[in-house]
Amino acid sequence: MEDCVFCKIINKELPGKIVYEDDVVIALVPIDIVNKGHTLLIPKKHFKNILDVDSDVFKHFGEVLRILSIKLMKDNDAEGVNILNANNEVAGQSVMHLHFHIIPRYKEDGLDLWIKQKL
């Protein structure tokens, strides 16, 4: 996609701090990290979000997501990890290219990512 910032990073048209890459996915450090070790995992092929990704890509994506989460926790001495994803603008998706945030967590890190409103 020509206006997609992630596609431009994948195609080396824009710089990005890449921490993992294979034939199917790329992982990079986002511009605005929320915690030490915060990483984005992105498929190289453009999919808008989880609602249109093909199953073969997502199977590989899921395995890399698991492996990277373990590695990021170990490498950053984290005690937990949040894996976050939004699908469509109404859900908070700001870049319309499938991506997951892997956010290592630490005691007393001050992050509060859970919904407080009760329905």
N, C-alpha and C positions, 0 to 999 in steps of 0.2 A: 504494500500500500504506500502510495507516494507521500502522504502526509503523516505517516505513523513514525513517531520518534523511536520506538523500539525497532522497527524495521530498518530505520536509518542506522542505528547502532549495530544491528546484526550485519548489515551490508557495509559496515565500516565507513559510512558517509558522515557519521558523527562519532566523537570519542565516547568511550565508556570504559569504566574500570571492570573488566571482565575477570571473574574469579573461577569460572568453569565453562567449558564449551565442549560439545560433541556434535555429531551430525544432526541431532534433532533439537537440542535445547542449548540455551546460553544462560549463565547466571552472572549477575553484575551487582555492584554496589550502587544503590540509588543515590541521587543527588542529595536528597533530604533523608538522612538516616534517623531513625527514632531510637535506636539502641546499638551498642557495640555489636558488630557482626551482622547487622541488618543486610539482607541480600534479596534480590529479585530473581525469580526463575521464570524464564520466558521461552516458549517454543519458537524455533527459527521460522517456521512457516506461520504466516499470519492467520490467526483465528481471532475473531472479535472477543470471545470469552468461552467459558466452559460449556455454554449452550450449543456451540457449533464446532468444537474441536473433534477430530476423528478419534476413534477409540484406540488405534495403534499408537498414535502420537501421545495420547493421554496416558496410556499404560506405561510407556517409557518415561514420560514426564513425572508420573507418580513415583516411580522407583527412584529417579534422580532426586525428587523432592525429599523422599525419606532419607536417602544417603547423605544429601547436603545438610539436612536438619541435624543429623547425628554428628557430622563433621563440624558444623558451625558451633554446636553446643560444646563439643570437646575442645576445639581450637580456641574458644573464647571463655572457657571455664564457666559456661552458663549452667543454670540449674533447671531450665525449662525452655520451651520454644512455643511461639505462636506462629501459626500458618494462616495467613489472611488472604482472602480473595473476594472481589466484588464483581458482579455481573450486571452490566447495563448501568447507565448514568443514574437512574433512580436509586440504585443500590450503592452508589458511591464510586463506581468505576470512572476514573478520570482519564486513563489512556485506553483506547479501544483496541487493545491487543492483549490477549490472554496473558496474565501474569499472576504469580503468587508471591506474597511477601513472606519471607522466613525471618522471624524476629527472635533472636535469642533473648532469654529472660533471666533476670537476676533478682535476688531478694532485695527489697527496698529500691528497685529501679524507678519507682514512681509512675510507671505506665499503668493506665487503667483502660483496657480495651473492651470491657464488657458493657453491654446495654443495661442501663439502670431502670428504664421505663417498663412498667408492668402493663400488660394489655388487659 
